[in-house]
Amino acid sequence: MGRKSEKSTEVATEEAMEVDETPAPATETTEVEEEEDLNVPAKKKMEILDPTSFEQDPSNLTLIMYEEDHTIGNSIKHILSRMDEVEFCGYNVPHPLEDKILFRVQTKDGINALEVLAKAFESVEKIFSTIRGKFEDSYATSSS
């Protein structure tokens, strides 16, 4: 008797586990929904914190970098601190749960801080691409 109840339980369990294979009805999208998706503005990667202040004194720049953290912040700060034109540079992560950093650059009088920052980005890009190339070469030789 114990076997019959076990078998009926197994059959009931198997029936309960069967998945309905009929496809779900497709949802119809209206032209209004499609237009809304096209009008969504792209996310900003960078923003000047106080543009009017930067226009008055281009040697001082405070920038917000979205979707960045200590990796890029410390790399850029290190490159900028070695440049002769830079008097001060630093970054801050406002809160660990926020996905942004605040970056401050102050250059000598008459030197545009944004142009110096662009040079630093180019230098970091070269350094990272060199590291990547060396890593890929090393990986290729070690896996051969």
N, C-alpha and C positions, 0 to 999 in steps of 0.2 A: 504493500500500500504506500509506503514511503516513496517508492520510485515513481508512481503515477503523479503524485503531487509535485515532485521535483521536475518531471518532464513538462507538466502543464505550466509550472512557473517559468521554465526556460522558454517555452513557446510564447507565453505572454510577454516575457521580457524582450524576446527577439522581435515580436510584433510592435512593441512600443518603441524599439530602437530604429525601426524602418523609417527612412526619410522620404518625404513626399517629393518626388522628382519632377513635378510639374513646375515649369518656370513661372516666376512671379510676373505679373503683368507689368509691362514697361510703363514707366511714368512719362506722361507727355509733358514736354517743356514748351512753354509759350514764348513768343517773341520777346515779351517784356522781361522774362527771367534771363534770357540770353543777353539782352541789352544791358541789364544790370551787371552781369559778370564782366562785360567788356569795359564798363565804366569804372571798375574798381581801380583806384590808383595804385601804382607799384609802391612797394615799401621803400622808404628812404634808407640808404646805408649810412649817410653822413648828413649832419646838419650843423650849421654855424649857430652857436647858442645865442649870440647877440650880434646880428648882422650890422646894425647901425654903428655899434661901437667899433667893429672891425673896419667899416668904411672910414671912420674918423682916424683910426690908428691901425694901419695894416700890419704893424709889427707885433700886435697882440692878437692872438686867436684862441678862442675856446670852442672846441668842436665836440659834438656828440657822435659817437660811432655806434650804430646799432648792430646787433647780432655779433658782437666782438667781445673778447675777454682779455685776460692777462697775457695770453700768448702773443697777440698782435700788439697790445699796449706796451708791454715791456720791450718787445723787439724795436718798435718805433722809438720809444724813449731812449733806448740804448744808442741807436744810430744818431738821433738828434743831439744827444748830449755830447757827442764827439765832433759835431760840426762847429766851426769857428763862428758862424753867424748867429748861433743860438745863445741867448743869455740864460733862458730858463725853459725847461720842458718837464712835463709830468702828466700822469694820468691817474684816474680815480674810477673805481667801480662803485657806483652809488649804493648798490645793494646786491648781495650775492644772488638774489632771485631775479634781478633785472638783467636783461640780456643787452647791456650797453655799457660803454665806458665814456667818461668825459676826458678830453685831452686838451691840455693847455700848452701853448708855445708862445714864447716871447723872444723876439729877435732884436738885433741891434737896430738903431734908428736908420730908416731909409731902406730896410730890407723887408720884403713882404713875407710874412710868416707862412702863408698858404703855399707860396712857391717853394719855400724851404721844406715844408711838410711833404710836398709832392716829390721832391728829391729823395727824401727819407723813404717814402713808399717805394720808389724805384729801386733804392738800395736794398731794402728788405726783400723785394721781389727777386732781385738777382741772387741774394744770399739763399733764399728758400729754394730757388730753382737749382742752384748749385748743390745744395744738400740733397734735393730729390734726385738729381742726376747721379751723384755719388752713391746714394742708397740703391738706386736701380741697377747701376753697374755692379755693385758689390753683391746684390741679390742674384743677378744673372750669373755671375761667376761662381757663386756658392751653390747654386742649384744645378749647375751643369756637371 
